[in-house]
């Protein structure tokens, strides 16, 4: 089962910890589904909010499985694997009021992206209605930010 913990250090640090656990193969994924549509359908059955799993193959990233956990917030998470590393995407009910002040913000196509750099990685948060999304990775910051912008614009 996929466990999403929310340490007192905040959501950006939690996202960074999840990436570290994923890289150390300590993060269990409920499904090994590699098809975006199939994984989205599976996750959607388990959470009460709209899940959006996109195929980023044209950007060199494939789906590498995902899962959900209910620990106070209904959450969906999945992995993108690319030639230079992995990205973790998480969605859960929440908003920017749940975030600490960001180190950087960017506004693109009516989305505001809240950017953090924790534990050697980058965590990019944005809102989609009443859902908070995060894309996190230890890939170069600009790559993570660009992929988050591309995902939010879909």
Backbone as ProteinMPNN parsed JSONL, in Angstrom:
{"seq_chain_A": "XXXXXXXXXXXXXXXXXXXXXXXXXXXXXXXXXXXXXXXXXXXXXXXXXXXXXXXXXXXXXXXXXXXXXXXXXXXXXXXXXXXXXXXXXXXXXXXXXXXXXXXXXXXXXXXXXXXXXXXXXXXXXXXXXXXXXXXXXXXXXXXXXXXXXXXXXX", "coords_chain_A": {"N_chain_A": [[0.837, -1.177, 0.0], [0.431, 2.265, -0.645], [1.764, 4.776, 1.252], [1.097, 7.921, 2.448], [2.673, 10.239, 4.228], [2.501, 13.03, 6.413], [4.68, 14.881, 7.568], [5.547, 17.151, 10.273], [7.101, 19.106, 9.171], [5.968, 19.961, 6.876], [4.176, 19.986, 3.693], [5.921, 20.242, 1.344], [8.334, 19.088, 2.299], [7.371, 16.553, 2.936], [6.714, 15.598, 0.365], [9.284, 15.538, -0.73], [10.416, 13.577, 0.925], [8.901, 11.378, 0.12], [9.806, 11.03, -2.493], [12.472, 10.337, -1.953], [12.041, 7.896, -0.599], [10.88, 6.462, -2.685], [13.029, 6.32, -4.507], [14.77, 4.785, -3.008], [13.496, 2.428, -3.066], [11.635, 1.923, -1.087], [9.103, 2.715, -1.1], [6.029, 1.55, -1.465], [4.015, 0.665, -4.216], [0.676, 0.29, -5.067], [-0.271, -0.538, -7.518], [1.143, -1.684, -10.543], [0.556, -0.619, -12.929], [1.077, 0.638, -16.197], [-0.197, 2.085, -18.037], [-1.688, 5.13, -18.662], [-4.467, 5.73, -18.767], [-5.653, 3.389, -17.702], [-4.502, 3.353, -15.123], [-5.462, 5.781, -14.105], [-8.231, 5.202, -14.045], [-8.267, 3.159, -12.113], [-7.269, 4.513, -9.817], [-9.211, 6.493, -9.605], [-11.441, 5.101, -8.784], [-10.953, 4.828, -6.128], [-10.748, 7.254, -4.8], [-12.376, 10.37, -3.881], [-12.269, 12.621, -5.441], [-11.574, 14.244, -8.611], [-9.249, 12.563, -10.55], [-6.346, 13.031, -12.472], [-4.424, 11.508, -14.62], [-1.818, 11.791, -16.735], [-0.43, 10.869, -19.881], [2.867, 11.178, -20.437], [4.604, 10.411, -22.383], [5.479, 11.549, -24.777], [7.216, 13.371, -23.847], [9.206, 11.876, -22.936], [8.684, 10.37, -20.656], [7.338, 7.638, -18.891], [4.534, 5.953, -17.395], [4.848, 4.545, -14.178], [3.399, 3.046, -12.325], [1.23, 3.252, -9.372], [-0.782, 4.434, -6.561], [-2.996, 4.704, -3.692], [-3.797, 6.283, -0.553], [-5.368, 6.617, 2.566], [-5.064, 8.787, 4.941], [-6.186, 10.736, 6.594], [-6.371, 12.49, 4.568], [-7.702, 12.008, 1.422], [-5.84, 10.6, -1.067], [-4.103, 10.401, -4.196], [-1.489, 8.908, -6.017], [1.229, 8.653, -8.302], [3.874, 7.399, -10.411], [6.261, 8.701, -12.663], [8.559, 7.576, -15.008], [11.656, 8.305, -16.436], [14.372, 8.853, -18.799], [16.384, 10.036, -17.295], [15.66, 9.832, -14.674], [13.176, 9.673, -12.012], [9.823, 10.875, -11.428], [7.437, 11.95, -9.065], [4.024, 12.164, -8.778], [1.425, 13.609, -6.954], [-1.923, 13.896, -5.807], [-4.371, 15.51, -3.872], [-7.07, 16.456, -1.704], [-7.009, 19.8, -0.918], [-5.391, 22.988, -0.434], [-3.595, 26.028, -1.285], [-3.358, 27.222, 1.159], [-2.478, 25.253, 2.807], [0.192, 25.117, 2.44], [3.615, 26.051, 3.164], [5.246, 29.314, 2.944], [6.326, 29.757, -0.401], [9.507, 29.16, -2.058], [9.721, 30.13, -4.519], [7.585, 31.383, -7.092], [5.606, 30.813, -10.011], [3.602, 31.934, -12.661], [1.548, 30.632, -15.057], [-0.556, 30.362, -17.779], [-2.974, 30.834, -16.242], [-2.491, 29.26, -14.001], [-0.973, 29.096, -10.84], [2.175, 28.278, -9.745], [3.783, 26.833, -7.052], [6.861, 26.704, -5.787], [9.344, 24.667, -4.356], [12.452, 23.744, -2.834], [13.702, 21.054, -1.539], [15.693, 18.797, 0.335], [17.578, 18.089, -1.717], [15.994, 18.032, -3.962], [13.214, 19.054, -6.09], [10.017, 20.419, -5.569], [6.94, 20.957, -6.896], [3.985, 22.616, -6.56], [0.492, 23.027, -7.301], [-2.855, 24.282, -7.7], [-5.851, 22.624, -8.6], [-8.873, 23.342, -8.839], [-10.451, 22.253, -5.926], [-8.396, 20.599, -5.333], [-5.077, 19.811, -4.517], [-2.09, 19.585, -6.212], [1.069, 17.977, -6.695], [4.251, 17.763, -8.15], [7.156, 16.065, -7.868], [10.699, 15.612, -7.621], [14.169, 14.578, -7.925], [15.343, 15.376, -10.175], [16.822, 17.865, -12.404], [15.882, 21.163, -11.428], [14.574, 22.952, -13.284], [13.598, 21.14, -15.172], [11.715, 19.658, -13.701], [9.931, 21.692, -12.996], [9.1, 22.565, -15.574], [7.816, 20.224, -16.494], [5.737, 20.023, -14.618], [4.284, 22.311, -15.266], [3.537, 21.647, -17.881], [1.935, 19.408, -17.329], [-0.152, 20.525, -15.806], [-1.328, 22.126, -17.666], [-2.625, 20.504, -19.373]], "CA_chain_A": [[0.0, 0.0, 0.0], [1.134, 3.534, -0.725], [1.515, 5.554, 2.457], [1.453, 9.324, 2.374], [2.8, 10.808, 5.558], [2.566, 14.482, 6.389], [5.445, 15.291, 8.744], [5.298, 18.523, 10.708], [7.909, 20.02, 8.366], [5.138, 20.473, 5.803], [3.946, 19.213, 2.47], [7.092, 20.115, 0.481], [9.259, 18.1, 2.876], [6.743, 15.237, 2.786], [6.891, 15.194, -1.03], [10.703, 15.189, -0.886], [10.619, 12.286, 1.603], [8.294, 10.336, -0.71], [10.735, 10.792, -3.603], [13.605, 9.585, -1.391], [11.581, 6.524, -0.359], [10.703, 5.847, -4.003], [14.352, 6.025, -5.054], [15.361, 3.715, -2.196], [12.59, 1.293, -3.235], [10.908, 1.705, 0.161], [7.755, 3.22, -1.299], [5.257, 0.52, -2.148], [2.943, 1.107, -5.099], [-0.368, -0.73, -5.126], [-0.459, -0.995, -8.886], [2.275, -1.517, -11.448], [-0.015, -0.216, -14.22], [1.907, 1.546, -16.983], [-1.099, 2.78, -18.953], [-2.26, 6.277, -17.943], [-5.923, 5.607, -18.669], [-5.965, 2.295, -16.774], [-4.135, 3.768, -13.769], [-6.418, 6.802, -13.701], [-9.493, 4.535, -13.703], [-8.047, 2.458, -10.852], [-7.18, 5.496, -8.742], [-10.482, 7.205, -9.5], [-12.363, 4.257, -8.017], [-10.56, 4.801, -4.725], [-10.767, 8.583, -4.188], [-13.629, 11.075, -4.138], [-12.035, 13.778, -6.292], [-11.181, 13.926, -9.983], [-7.838, 12.239, -10.744], [-5.916, 13.261, -13.855], [-3.138, 10.882, -14.918], [-1.516, 12.059, -18.134], [0.657, 10.176, -20.564], [3.924, 12.124, -20.784], [5.552, 9.676, -23.223], [6.073, 12.436, -25.772], [8.269, 14.108, -23.151], [10.199, 10.896, -22.515], [8.347, 9.777, -19.368], [6.286, 6.633, -18.898], [3.912, 5.68, -16.099], [5.501, 3.45, -13.483], [2.574, 2.534, -11.236], [0.686, 4.234, -8.445], [-1.625, 3.932, -5.492], [-3.705, 5.674, -2.855], [-3.771, 6.051, 0.883], [-6.268, 7.49, 3.311], [-4.518, 9.071, 6.272], [-6.671, 12.057, 6.912], [-6.658, 13.1, 3.267], [-7.783, 11.058, 0.329], [-4.726, 10.954, -1.947], [-3.718, 9.525, -5.306], [-0.096, 9.164, -6.376], [1.796, 7.776, -9.331], [5.273, 7.617, -10.77], [6.705, 8.815, -14.05], [9.96, 7.178, -15.138], [12.26, 8.832, -17.652], [15.757, 8.433, -19.028], [17.296, 10.62, -16.31], [15.185, 9.66, -13.316], [11.751, 9.493, -11.757], [9.021, 11.958, -10.87], [6.291, 11.474, -8.309], [2.892, 13.082, -8.805], [0.429, 13.342, -5.927], [-3.105, 14.763, -5.806], [-5.188, 15.33, -2.68], [-7.908, 17.616, -1.398], [-6.261, 20.785, -0.166], [-5.177, 24.24, -1.124], [-2.345, 26.713, -0.994], [-3.292, 27.555, 2.582], [-1.796, 24.134, 3.462], [1.613, 25.185, 2.091], [4.41, 27.142, 3.729], [5.607, 30.27, 1.894], [7.204, 29.116, -1.388], [10.778, 29.786, -2.375], [9.564, 30.727, -5.839], [6.297, 31.142, -7.736], [5.501, 31.111, -11.44], [2.232, 31.938, -13.145], [1.473, 30.254, -16.464], [-1.899, 29.967, -18.22], [-3.927, 30.89, -15.128], [-2.069, 28.407, -12.883], [0.161, 29.562, -10.047], [3.004, 27.152, -9.323], [4.487, 27.119, -5.811], [8.067, 25.893, -5.984], [10.177, 24.443, -3.182], [13.654, 22.939, -3.056], [13.961, 20.367, -0.272], [16.419, 17.515, 0.346], [18.214, 17.801, -2.995], [15.004, 17.892, -5.032], [12.287, 20.148, -6.354], [8.615, 20.07, -5.376], [6.123, 21.993, -7.526], [2.581, 22.477, -6.188], [-0.492, 23.894, -7.938], [-4.239, 23.932, -7.396], [-6.835, 22.333, -9.64], [-10.113, 23.383, -8.051], [-10.187, 22.02, -4.508], [-7.355, 19.574, -5.262], [-3.701, 20.28, -4.565], [-1.24, 18.659, -6.956], [2.504, 18.197, -6.562], [5.176, 16.959, -8.936], [8.395, 16.135, -7.096], [11.781, 14.795, -8.151], [15.533, 15.068, -7.763], [15.803, 15.825, -11.486], [17.091, 19.304, -12.389], [14.706, 21.96, -11.069], [13.85, 23.459, -14.455], [12.885, 20.025, -15.797], [10.549, 19.355, -12.857], [9.005, 22.821, -13.146], [8.531, 22.513, -16.931], [6.888, 19.101, -16.568], [4.548, 20.382, -13.837], [3.531, 23.274, -16.079], [2.942, 20.888, -18.995], [0.864, 18.559, -16.8], [-1.255, 21.365, -15.379], [-1.942, 22.757, -18.834], [-3.331, 19.485, -20.18]], "C_chain_A": [[0.878, 1.234, 0.0], [0.787, 4.357, 0.5], [1.991, 6.978, 2.265], [1.488, 9.853, 3.791], [2.94, 12.321, 5.425], [3.342, 14.945, 7.638], [5.227, 16.772, 9.051], [6.102, 19.54, 9.909], [7.164, 20.486, 7.133], [5.093, 19.606, 4.561], [5.15, 19.161, 1.535], [8.103, 19.096, 0.999], [8.692, 16.691, 2.782], [6.923, 14.729, 1.361], [8.341, 14.786, -1.294], [10.999, 13.838, -0.242], [10.031, 11.146, 0.781], [9.192, 10.008, -1.895], [11.934, 9.982, -3.118], [13.233, 8.13, -1.149], [11.39, 5.778, -1.676], [12.052, 5.433, -4.575], [15.045, 4.898, -4.294], [14.535, 2.434, -2.249], [11.911, 0.912, -1.925], [9.471, 2.185, 0.053], [6.986, 2.199, -2.109], [4.147, 1.125, -2.983], [1.941, -0.026, -5.229], [-0.515, -1.335, -6.511], [0.804, -0.735, -9.691], [1.799, -1.076, -12.83], [0.875, 0.808, -14.903], [1.087, 2.323, -18.014], [-1.806, 3.892, -18.178], [-3.759, 6.134, -17.735], [-6.328, 4.537, -17.664], [-5.644, 2.693, -15.329], [-5.095, 4.84, -13.259], [-7.739, 6.174, -13.274], [-9.378, 3.824, -12.352], [-8.029, 3.442, -9.678], [-8.513, 6.194, -8.512], [-11.515, 6.419, -8.71], [-12.125, 4.367, -6.516], [-10.569, 6.156, -4.031], [-12.032, 9.33, -4.623], [-13.47, 12.303, -5.036], [-11.558, 13.326, -7.67], [-9.667, 13.736, -10.077], [-7.505, 12.43, -12.221], [-4.514, 12.697, -14.044], [-2.888, 11.076, -16.409], [-0.363, 11.213, -18.623], [1.669, 11.236, -20.984], [4.985, 11.471, -21.656], [6.213, 10.579, -24.255], [7.185, 13.297, -25.168], [9.332, 13.161, -22.596], [9.909, 10.222, -21.194], [7.195, 8.802, -19.51], [5.757, 6.452, -17.478], [4.587, 4.458, -15.482], [4.723, 2.941, -12.294], [2.102, 3.636, -10.318], [-0.152, 3.59, -7.367], [-2.295, 5.061, -4.74], [-3.487, 5.33, -1.395], [-4.737, 7.03, 1.518], [-5.702, 7.666, 4.71], [-4.917, 10.481, 6.704], [-6.994, 12.862, 5.665], [-6.704, 11.973, 2.25], [-6.741, 11.489, -0.702], [-4.521, 9.918, -3.038], [-2.287, 9.891, -5.681], [0.344, 8.189, -7.451], [3.173, 8.267, -9.719], [5.394, 7.783, -12.274], [8.18, 8.456, -14.074], [10.486, 7.675, -16.485], [13.713, 8.423, -17.757], [16.728, 8.938, -17.96], [16.828, 10.461, -14.873], [13.684, 9.544, -13.227], [11.126, 10.776, -11.212], [7.864, 11.319, -10.129], [5.223, 12.549, -8.356], [1.9, 12.644, -7.735], [-0.704, 14.343, -6.069], [-3.893, 14.457, -4.538], [-5.997, 16.599, -2.453], [-7.102, 18.546, -0.497], [-6.109, 22.045, -0.985], [-3.89, 24.891, -0.687], [-2.228, 27.119, 0.469], [-2.611, 26.443, 3.387], [-0.28, 24.174, 3.266], [2.332, 26.273, 2.871], [4.725, 28.146, 2.61], [6.59, 29.628, 0.909], [8.512, 29.87, -1.562], [10.687, 30.54, -3.699], [8.129, 30.477, -6.294], [6.42, 31.485, -9.207], [4.028, 31.043, -11.803], [2.265, 31.673, -14.638], [0.061, 29.783, -16.759], [-2.879, 29.814, -17.067], [-3.634, 29.908, -13.998], [-0.926, 29.108, -12.163], [0.879, 28.342, -9.518], [3.85, 27.602, -8.132], [5.667, 26.159, -5.746], [8.918, 25.886, -4.719], [11.371, 23.598, -3.592], [14.025, 22.333, -1.703], [14.749, 19.085, -0.545], [16.977, 17.139, -1.021], [17.249, 17.656, -4.156], [14.159, 19.134, -5.182], [10.873, 19.622, -6.214], [7.789, 21.246, -5.909], [4.662, 21.69, -7.232], [1.735, 23.433, -7.02], [-1.872, 23.387, -7.585], [-5.007, 23.637, -8.677], [-8.167, 22.229, -8.91], [-9.781, 23.215, -6.59], [-9.151, 20.918, -4.284], [-5.989, 20.246, -5.369], [-2.87, 19.197, -5.23], [0.222, 18.989, -6.662], [3.23, 17.243, -7.499], [6.531, 17.151, -8.272], [9.436, 15.19, -7.67], [13.121, 15.384, -7.743], [16.146, 15.414, -9.12], [16.121, 17.317, -11.417], [15.801, 20.113, -12.227], [13.918, 22.429, -12.284], [13.068, 22.368, -15.162], [11.618, 19.683, -15.013], [9.496, 20.449, -13.028], [8.32, 22.78, -14.511], [7.522, 21.379, -17.078], [5.618, 19.362, -15.758], [3.683, 21.355, -14.628], [2.842, 22.558, -17.224], [1.78, 20.034, -18.505], [-0.346, 19.387, -16.422], [-1.981, 21.965, -16.575], [-2.747, 21.768, -19.668], [-4.823, 19.638, -20.035]], "O_chain_A": [[1.958, 1.233, 0.591], [-0.39, 4.608, 0.754], [3.158, 7.213, 1.954], [0.465, 9.911, 4.473], [3.447, 12.817, 4.419], [2.742, 15.347, 8.635], [4.78, 17.539, 8.198], [5.804, 20.733, 9.969], [7.675, 21.334, 6.4], [5.849, 18.647, 4.401], [5.396, 18.101, 0.959], [8.666, 18.328, 0.22], [9.439, 15.735, 2.572], [7.248, 13.559, 1.16], [8.597, 13.807, -1.995], [11.751, 13.038, -0.799], [10.602, 10.057, 0.746], [9.33, 8.842, -2.266], [12.366, 9.047, -3.792], [14.013, 7.228, -1.455], [11.704, 4.592, -1.769], [12.2, 4.317, -5.074], [15.822, 4.141, -4.876], [14.842, 1.465, -1.555], [11.641, -0.263, -1.673], [8.704, 2.074, 1.009], [7.253, 2.002, -3.294], [3.417, 1.998, -2.515], [2.318, -1.172, -5.474], [-0.847, -2.512, -6.651], [1.452, 0.301, -9.54], [2.556, -1.151, -13.798], [1.37, 1.737, -14.263], [1.633, 3.126, -18.771], [-2.446, 3.632, -17.159], [-4.263, 6.39, -16.641], [-7.241, 4.746, -16.864], [-6.42, 2.405, -14.418], [-5.496, 4.804, -12.096], [-8.309, 6.563, -12.255], [-10.301, 3.886, -11.539], [-8.696, 3.222, -8.668], [-8.9, 6.455, -7.373], [-12.368, 7.004, -8.042], [-13.004, 4.034, -5.722], [-10.417, 6.223, -2.812], [-12.673, 8.964, -5.608], [-14.462, 12.958, -5.356], [-11.187, 12.169, -7.863], [-8.898, 14.632, -9.728], [-8.275, 12.045, -13.101], [-3.53, 13.334, -13.671], [-3.65, 10.587, -17.243], [0.556, 10.885, -17.873], [1.356, 12.101, -21.802], [6.134, 11.913, -21.675], [7.388, 10.395, -24.575], [7.994, 13.878, -25.892], [10.24, 13.582, -21.881], [10.788, 9.559, -20.644], [6.196, 9.098, -20.167], [6.437, 6.756, -16.497], [4.861, 3.471, -16.163], [5.32, 2.447, -11.337], [2.502, 4.793, -10.447], [-0.229, 2.366, -7.265], [-2.174, 6.229, -5.108], [-3.051, 4.231, -1.053], [-4.893, 8.154, 1.042], [-5.849, 6.789, 5.562], [-4.087, 11.29, 7.119], [-7.792, 13.798, 5.705], [-5.839, 11.097, 2.232], [-6.764, 12.631, -1.16], [-4.735, 8.723, -2.834], [-1.921, 11.067, -5.661], [-0.113, 7.046, -7.501], [3.577, 9.385, -9.402], [4.725, 7.102, -13.051], [8.964, 8.96, -13.269], [9.853, 7.493, -17.525], [14.226, 7.718, -16.889], [17.778, 8.334, -17.743], [17.511, 10.9, -13.947], [13.0, 9.343, -14.23], [11.795, 11.628, -10.627], [7.371, 10.263, -10.525], [5.478, 13.705, -8.018], [1.573, 11.463, -7.622], [-0.476, 15.503, -6.412], [-4.065, 13.295, -4.17], [-5.651, 17.672, -2.947], [-6.584, 18.137, 0.543], [-6.635, 22.153, -2.093], [-3.177, 24.374, 0.173], [-1.123, 27.339, 0.966], [-2.21, 26.668, 4.529], [0.448, 23.37, 3.848], [1.739, 27.299, 3.204], [4.49, 27.847, 1.439], [7.576, 29.021, 1.327], [8.611, 31.058, -1.255], [11.462, 31.457, -3.967], [7.525, 29.47, -5.922], [7.224, 32.33, -9.602], [3.296, 30.188, -11.304], [2.92, 32.39, -15.394], [-0.463, 28.907, -16.071], [-3.537, 28.782, -16.935], [-4.471, 29.742, -13.111], [-0.02, 29.649, -12.798], [0.262, 27.468, -8.91], [4.541, 28.618, -8.195], [5.486, 24.944, -5.66], [9.177, 26.92, -4.104], [11.315, 22.841, -4.561], [14.587, 23.006, -0.839], [14.501, 18.385, -1.526], [16.859, 15.987, -1.439], [17.643, 17.202, -5.23], [14.36, 20.134, -4.493], [10.558, 18.525, -6.675], [7.92, 22.376, -5.439], [4.154, 20.634, -7.608], [2.193, 24.51, -7.4], [-2.05, 22.225, -7.22], [-4.837, 24.307, -9.695], [-8.54, 21.161, -8.425], [-8.937, 23.933, -6.053], [-9.041, 20.372, -3.187], [-5.777, 21.129, -6.199], [-2.942, 18.028, -4.853], [0.566, 20.144, -6.412], [2.869, 16.072, -7.623], [7.0, 18.281, -8.131], [9.107, 14.104, -8.147], [13.207, 16.522, -7.282], [17.338, 15.713, -9.204], [15.725, 17.977, -10.456], [14.769, 19.786, -12.813], [12.693, 22.306, -12.3], [11.99, 22.628, -15.698], [10.566, 19.445, -15.606], [8.311, 20.159, -13.187], [7.102, 22.941, -14.601], [6.484, 21.553, -17.717], [4.532, 18.959, -16.174], [2.46, 21.217, -14.645], [1.677, 22.833, -17.511], [0.754, 19.938, -19.178], [-1.474, 18.978, -16.697], [-3.166, 22.279, -16.472], [-3.475, 22.17, -20.576], [-5.583, 18.877, -20.634]]}, "name": "protein", "num_of_chains": 1, "seq": "XXXXXXXXXXXXXXXXXXXXXXXXXXXXXXXXXXXXXXXXXXXXXXXXXXXXXXXXXXXXXXXXXXXXXXXXXXXXXXXXXXXXXXXXXXXXXXXXXXXXXXXXXXXXXXXXXXXXXXXXXXXXXXXXXXXXXXXXXXXXXXXXXXXXXXXXXX"}
